[in-house]
Amino acid sequence: MMVFARVMIAAAMLLVSAALLSACGDAPVEERAHDVDPGKRAAAPAGTPSDAHTAADPVFVTIGTGDISGVYYPLGGIIANMVNFKRDKYNIRATVESTGGSVFNLNAVIAGDLQFGIAQADRQFQAVHGIAEWRERGPQEKLQSVFSLHSETVTLVAGEDSGIRDIRDLKGHRVNIGNPGSGQHQNSLDAFRAAGLDLSGVEVVEGKVAEAVEMFAAGALDAFFYTVGHPSAAILKIVQGKRKVRIVPIVGVDTLFVLHSYYVPSRINMQYYPGVANAGHDVESFGVKATLVTSSDVQDSVVYAVTREVFENFEAFKAQQPTLSGLTKNGMLQGLSAPIHPGAMRYYREVGLR
């Protein structure tokens, strides 16, 4: 009964979060302001003080998130709503955009198409250091951190009927590793290498999470990877479906922690998912931090406003998303893989966090 109660509470909080996103603010945050004059976006024109914008000249910012079925999308909406609630004070209009995930967000922030993006710390590390997808372009020095969010666990979901009990059992099975450009795509590849698995022995699918969930439910996939904070609404939906599910441990991959400083051991609390085949036993895996990123081109005053509203309304922020339940203010300055933006740093120094 205690387990059931906790899960019902978590599910209710997910619904509350969705309701809050639609109820807060004067305009739907999910609609990006495509018709905004680029000159009125958050990047400061050359020769202009970084804090300069007037009541007659509102600043428009867009936050890149992820798939609408994931955690990034509602998180972006919560942040945008907090800023929009104080639009009279800051003269900032914030919107969110559903995107392909971390790599898309990072590239769009670099290009100035987005002012903020939610991205995994590992992907930002790679961009800042000019490796992985950014090897040919070199280090992306414009990227800067605002704060970190929840921990995200690389989660392997399998059909109980598939016989998959370990990551090494994926050989010969149809497995979704995530769409190119998403965090879980690279995490999946890293997991395969660390486990000594050759992709040629797996029938690989590269779809988005929403597509993977539907394919899995229809029996068109044996398993899929999903890097996500828990509890996850998408995984809960799968667990409550007709097909019996197993959350598969990803262990014996200790080389990951040696080769990549941004990876940490992680554990999935199975109390969130009653009805899974291996209920009652937490599942071991590995993970990274989700972070809010921006560009050095974005005005200090804009980044300061976003940072201040989240931290000054910290308990309300946490309450709107179950994945944030273990978040602390000090913890939001940990796991960052790029320099902190001066606007965010200004707030942290004011309140003694740095």
N, C-alpha and C positions, 0 to 999 in steps of 0.2 A: 504493500500500500504506500509506503514512503517513497519507493522508486516511482510508482505511478504518479503520485502527487507532484514530485519534482519535475517530471516530464511534462505534466499538464501545465505547471507554472511556466516552464520554459516555452512551451507552445503558445501559451496565452501572451507571454511577453513579446514573442515574435509578431503576433497579431496586433498587439498594442502599438508596437513600433511602426507597423505599416499604417495604422490609423493615424498616428501622430504625424507621419510624413505627409499624409493627405490633408490633415487638418491645420497644420501650422503655416503661417505666411499668407500673403495675399495672392500669390501666383504659384502654380504648380512648379516645384523645383525640378521636376524631371524633364521639363522642356528647355532645351538649350536655346539661348538667345542668338540664333543664327543671323538675325538681321541687325545686330548691333554694329555701329560704326567701329571699325578696328581701332580707331584713334581713342575710343573711350573705354577700351579694355584696360586691364590692370597694369600693363607694362608702362613705365614712365617714359615720356618722350625725352630725347636727348636734351640735356641742359636744364631739365626740370627737377626740382627737389623731389626726393623720393616720397615725401609725405604730402605732396600737393595734389588735392582735388577739391572741387568746390561743390556747393549744393546744386548748382546749375549743371554740373557735369558728373553724373553718377558713374561709378566704376562697375563694370560688369565682369564677373569671374565665373568660370565653369570648372567644375570638379569632375574629372574622369574617374569612373568607378569600375564596373565589371558587368558580368551577366546579371540580368534582373532577378534570377533565382538564387544568386549568391549573397554574400554578406557585404561586399563592397558597396553595392548599389544603395541599400538602405542607410549604410553608414554615411555615404556622401550626402544623402538627403537630410540626415539629422544635422550634419555640420552646416549645410546650406541654410536650413531652417533657422538655426541659431543665429547665423549672421543676418539673415533677412528680417528676423524679429527686431533687430536693432538698425534697420535700414535708415531710420531718421537720424541716428547718431553717426553712423559710419558712411552713409551714402553709397553703400555697396549693394549690388544685386547679384545674388548667387544662384546658379542653376547646376544641375547635375546631368551627366551624360552616361548612358550605359555603353560600355566599350568592350573591346576584346581582352582587356585585362592589363596586367603590369607593364608589359613591353610597349603596348600601344600607348598607355598613359605616359610613360617615360618619354617616348619619342614625341608625343604631342606637346608635352610640357617643354621639351627642348626646342621644338619648332615654334612655340608661342601660341599654338592652337588651343591649348588648355593652360589655365593658370595654376591649377592644382591637380594632383592625381593620387590615387591610392595604389601603392605598389609594394610587392614583397621586397624585403630588405636585400635579399640575395640578388634580385634583378637590378636594383639600384646600385648595388656594389659593382656589378658587372659593367653597368653603363658608365659609372664614375671612373672606373679603371680601364675602360676601353677593351673589354674582353667579351667573349660570347658574341651576341648579335652586333656588338659595337666594335669588334676587332678592327674592321677596315676603317671606321670613322675616327677611332681613337678615343681617348678619355673625354667624357661629356662634362666639362667643367662648370656648365651653367646649373646643373642639378644641385638642389639644396634640400635639406630636411626641414620639416616643420615639427612633427612629433611622431612617435610610434603608437600603434594601436594594440590590438590583441595578438596573441601568438596563433600561428596557423599551422595545422598539422597535416602532413602528407598522408592522406587517407585512401586506403585501398578497399573498395567495396566490391564484393564478389557474390555471385549467386551460390547458395548452398548446394544447388544441384550440379555446380561445375566441378566440385571436388577440390577447389583451390583453398589451401590452408596456409600457404606461405608464398611470399613473392616469387620464389623460385618455381612454384607450381604454375606460373603463367605461361610457360612454354606450351605452344600448341593451341592456345586459347585466343579468343577475340577480345582485345582490350583497348579501351579508350584511354589515351594518355594526355588528352587535353588539346585544345586548338593552339597552333603555333602562335607565339606571342603571349600566351598566358603563363602564369607562374607555374601551374602544375605540369605544363609541358616540359619545362626544363627540369623540374623536380623529379618527374617520372624518369627522364633520361638518366639523371644522376643516380637514382635508386637502382635502375637496371645495371648501370656500370658497377656500382658498389657491390651489388649482389652477384656480379659475374655473369649476368644474363646477356645474351645476344639478341638484339631486336629482330634479327632474321628468323628467329624461331617462334615469333609471336605475330599473330594477325593484328596489326596496329591500326587503330582508328584515331583520327585527330579531330574530334568534334568538341563543341562547346559543352558546358556542364548541362544546360537544359536539354540539349540533344542526347547526351549520354544517359540522362535520367530516363528519357522516353524510350530510348533504344533498349536499355537494361530492363525496364518494366515489360517490354514487348518480347524479351528473350533474344534480342538481336546482339547482345553483348554478354560476355561471361563475367567481365569485371571492368571497373573504371577507376582512375585516379582522380582525386579531388583534394587540392590544398585549400583548407578552409578552417575557420574557427568553429568551435563546437559550443552549443548545439547548432546544427545546420538544418534549416528548414527543408532543403533539397534532400538530404539524407533521411530525415525523419519521414518525408513523403515516400521514399523508396521502402523504408522499413515497414511502413503501414500498408504497403501494397500486397498483392497476392503472392508474389514470389518471395520465398524465404531468402534472407540476406545474411551474410557473414562479413564482419569487418576484419580484414586480414592484417596481422601484424607485419611490420617491416623491420626486421631485426637482422643482426649480423652485417650491418653496413657501417661499421665504426670508422672505416676509412673516410667517410664523408666528413666527419668532424675534424679529421686531421687536414684534409685537403681544402675544406671550405669553412672559414671561421664563422660565417653567418648561420650555419646549420647547428641545431641543438637537439638533444634527445627530447621526445615529446610523448605524451600519453593521452589516449582518448578515454574519457569517462563514459563507460557503457550504460550508466544509469540514464543517460539521455535517450537511449534507443532500446526500450524494452521490446522484446519480440525477436531480436536478432538471434541467430543460431548460437552465438557465443556470448550471450548475455550473462552478466554477473562477474565478468572478468575484464578489467581495463586492458586496452590494447596498446602495445608499445609501437612507437614509430619515431619519426623525426620531423622537425618543422623549422619555421622562420617567423619573423615578426612582419606584420603588415604595417606600412608607414604612410604618412601623408607627405607628399613631396611637392616641391615647387621649383621655380627658376630664379636665378639671381636678377632676372629682368623684371620680376614682379615687385611692385612698390612695397617698401617696408611697412607703410601704414596699413596696407591690405593684409599682409601676412600677420602683422601684429593683431589686427581686429579678429581674424579667424582664430588665432591662438588664444587670445584673451577670452573670447566667448565660450570656447570649449572648456578651458580651465576654470573660469569663473562660474560655470554652470556644470561642474564636473559630475556631481551626483545625478543630475537630470540626464546628462549625456550617457552615463553608464546604464541608467535604468531603462533606456529605450532600446537596448540591444543586448540579449543574453550573452553574446560572445565577449562583452566588455566587463562581465561581472567581476573578474579578478584584476581589473586594471587599477593601477595607482598612478598618482601624478609623477612621482619619481620614475616609475617604470616607463612612462611615456617619453622619457629622455634616454632610454636604453635601447640597444639594438639598432641604432641609426647608422647608416652606411654612407652618409654624405655630410658635408659641413652643414651646420644649422644656419638657416637664413637669418640675417640681421634683425628682421622684424620680429621673428619668434624669439631670438636671443634677447632682444630688448625686454620682452615680457618676462622671460625666465629670470633675468637679472633683477627686475623690479620686485619680484615676489620671492627672491632668494633660492630659486631652483638651480641657479648656475653661479 
